[in-house]
Amino acid sequence: MTTRRDFIKNAALASAGVAIGTSAFSASSYRRILGANDRVRVGIIGFSDRFRSSLAPSFAEHSKELNFEFMGVSDLWNRRRDEAEKFITDKGWAASQFVKARNNEELLGRKDVDAVIISTADFQHALHCAEAVKSGRDVYVEKPFAESLEDARAVMKAVDASKQIVQVGSQRRSAPNYHAAYDYIKSGKFGDITTVEMTWNVNQPGRWRRKELVEQIREQDTDWTRFLMNRPKVAWNPRFYLEYRLFYPYSSGIPGQWMAHQIDTVHWFSGLDAPRNVVANGGVYTWKDGRTNADTFSATFEYGPADDKTKGFQVIYSSRFNNEAGGVKEYYFSNGGMINLDTNQITPEGGLKEKDAKGMGLKANLLTASTLKASGKIETDANTGGDPMTSLHMRNWMECIRSRKETNAPARVGFNHSVANIMATQALHTGKRVSWDPKKKDIVLS
C-alpha cells in the first residue's frame, strides 16, 4: 500500500513536469532577485481553518528542502494573529521573529516578505491577490479566485501587468490521476466528451458554522470596514465575518466553495474557457438558520465552441447539505464509455454496443477497460484538509517561485472558474438562463 509520504515523494517529479510554459526572468522585473540558496520568506494573509489544517502542513512538508519559511501573518482579528504566531512558532515553521500585522498594508509594506499565501474570506481573494502582485509578491491564493466579474477583471489586470508567480488553489491541477485523465482525453482514445456529471453531497448542519466564535468575537477586536472591502457598508455582523460562506455577497456558497474545484477540471479537460450558458435552481430547504446561500443547489451548463452551436456537451452539477448519499463524484462520459475520477477507472460502461450500432450502419466503439496511470488514491470527500493534492499543489508553487515557470493553476484558470461560478450564481438568483459572450467577455441574461 502506498503511504501518503511515498505518494508525495513519487508524485512530485510528475507534478513538477506539468507546469505550463515559462516566464522570462530579468533582474529589472522583480523587487528582489532570489538566488538558488536564498530563503524565501512567506507571509500569511488570513489565518483560516483551511490554512491551519491543510495549507500550512502542505507548505511545511517542503519548506526545509526548498528553503522557505513563514515570516509573519496579516489578519484583521487580533485573536487570529495571536493564534497564528503560537501555531507556526510551536511547529517550528517560523522565522526567528514572527511578524503580526494588523492588515495587508502593514505586511506588504515590509521588505522582508517575498511571497504570500491568501486564505481570507471568499469575496476578498481577488482584491487581496491584486494588492499582493502589485506590491511585487508571488501569490498562492485560495479558490474561488473571484466572486464578482468586476473583481475577476481587476485581479487579472493586476496579474497580467506584473511578473509575479500566481497559483490558484485548484489542487486537482497538481494531482497525477487528473493529469492522466487529461492525457487520455487529449490522446483521442476517449472520444468527444458528451456529458459530465458531478456531485458534492454532505449531511453536515454545522458546515461553515462557527457558533462559539460568533459569540466570542467583538467588533473592537477587528476591523469591520476593512473586512467589507468593496461590498455594501452594513452594520457589524459577526456571522457575516465568521460564517461568510453562508451569506451572499460575501460568498456564493456551494458554487464558489465546491463547484469551483470540479468545474475547473471541465475547462482543463475540454480546453474551453467558459460555458456557453447555464441554468440553475436551489434554495434553503433544510438548514433554516438564517443563511441566505442555498443548502441544495443544481446547475446545468452547456459547453462547446462559441462559433459552432452544433458541437458541445452538458455538465450536470448538484450538491446538497442534507443527505450525503452519492458523496463526491466526477464522471466524464463519451459515446464509448466513461472515466470515473472517484475510482480512477476507464470503463466501457454505457458505451455504444454492437447490437445498437449495427442497425444504424455504425460500429461499436466501446472503450477498453483500464486504470488511469499514476492514479494513486486521492481523497475527494468534503473535508479536503491535509490531502496529498494540496501538498503537491503547494510544492508546485514553491518550485515555480524558484524557476519562474508558470504554475499548474495560474490566474487565468482562476478567472475561468470564476466566470462559471458567477454565471451559475446569477442563474440561481434571477431564475434566468445566463450566457457568456466570448467577444464582449461579459455575462448576458436571457
Order of alpha helices (4+ residues) and beta strands (2+ residues): alpha-beta-alpha-beta-alpha-beta-alpha-beta-alpha-beta-alpha-beta-alpha-beta-alpha-alpha-alpha-alpha-beta-beta-beta-beta-beta-beta-alpha-beta-alpha-alpha-beta-beta
